[in-house]
Amino acid sequence: MAISESHQRFLQILMSHGIMEASAVRKLHKHCCEVHKVHYMHDKLDDFVDVINKHLQPLFMQIRKGTDENDGRRYYSLVNIAENEVTKMAMDYAENELELFRKAMDLIIDSDNGFASSTNILNLADQLQSKKMKKKEVEQLLQNFVQDKWLIERDGEYSLHTRCLMEMEHYIQSTYQDMVKTCNICHNVAIQGQVCDNCGIKIHLTCVEKYFKGHEEPRCPQCAEGWSQEIPRLSQTDSPVPSTSQKETRAGQRKAISVAASTRSRRS
């Protein structure tokens, strides 16, 4: 099936945002169909995305679905599947900035709660092998990582953004195979979550909430011992459809052209 103007608009808007919540993507699907007078079927979003993915395949890119570890929201993101390394970020960051990101990732994954404090990350500035950085430079870099949706920040602590987990899941699993656990319920990588005090399995907060819902005496799904941690109560709200300006659309088109050129160069 050929890619239509409705598909192109959908891709451009998704590309300009990098990652979008599923509720907004559903509204975007409807919007693109209506604008280009294409028959809209609310239950055919996955088929709509599949058409785009077939055309993205030669560019080693793909629209993927993922889940936020913290609140369980579903997201769609355009990801680069050509590589599974942090070097995916090389077009936007210098070597020492990528080194700092790797070291920050080490701290996050080695932590008990899936977060690393800003203080500990700032202290990495003097440990870089490639080129040392000033702490003010690290502070600005952390803001850039958050803005570009590689990290999230909460109360002065940092964790991996949903986009990062979607793009780098294979890299994380292969690099930290002895440290990273998968959620016992959904079987995806679990950076944030609760751990059974008895057998050590890890479960995402949202999976904990869903699995133990209605249980008066929650028990571990692995060892059947009592679940000692507090069951979280998480809430979700729908997001509006993000609009895209001509500037954002042109930026998305330039990025697509750049990615295509880079891919052809690697293949030749």
C-alpha positions, 0 to 999 in steps of 0.5 A: 500500500502506498503512503498517502498524504495522511500518512505523511502528515502523521509521520511529520507530526510524530517526528516533530515531537519525537514521542507522543502519548497514545491518546494524542496519537489516536486523535492525530490519526483521526485528524490526519484522515479528516484533513486529507478526506480519508475514510477514518476507522478508529480501530485501525490505528495499528494498520495505519502505523504498519503502512508507515513502518513498511516505508520506514524499513529501508531507512532503519526506522520504526514507529514503536509503542511503549509504556511509561514505567512511572504512570503506565501511559502508553506512548508512540515514538519514532525510533532508530533501529539501525543500531542498539547503542548509545551512539544513536545520539551521536548526531546530537552530542559530543563524545564527552557528552555521550560518555557522561550519559553512559556514566549517568545510565550506570548510576541510574541502573545501579540504584535501588529506585531507578533514579540518580541524584543530580549531585552524583551525576555532576560529580561525574564531570571529573571522571570523564576520559574523553574530555573533562567538563565543568559542572555548569556544562553538565547542568546544561547538558542534563537539561538538554537530555531532559528536553530531548527526552532521553532522561526525566527529572523529578525532585532533583533526581534523574531516570531514563525517559520512556523514549530512551527505554524504547530506543535502547532496550536491547542495548540496556539488556545486553550491557547491564544483563547482570543488573537489569531485571524484567518486570515479572508481569509485563516482561519488559525492562524494569528500571523503576519498580518494586522488588519482592523482599523475599525472592527479589523479583521486580514489578513496574509500579503500574503493573503492581497496581493492576496485578494487586487490584482488589487483593486484600492480602497481596502476595508475590506472584513468584514466591507467594509471600506477602507483598510488603510494599504499599500498592501505588494508586496511579491516575491517568488523563488524556492528552490533547492532540499536539499541533505542529507548526510549519517550522516543526514540519520542515524540521521533521522533513529535514530530519527525515532527509538527513536520516535517509542520507546517513542510512544510504551512506552507511549502506554504500 
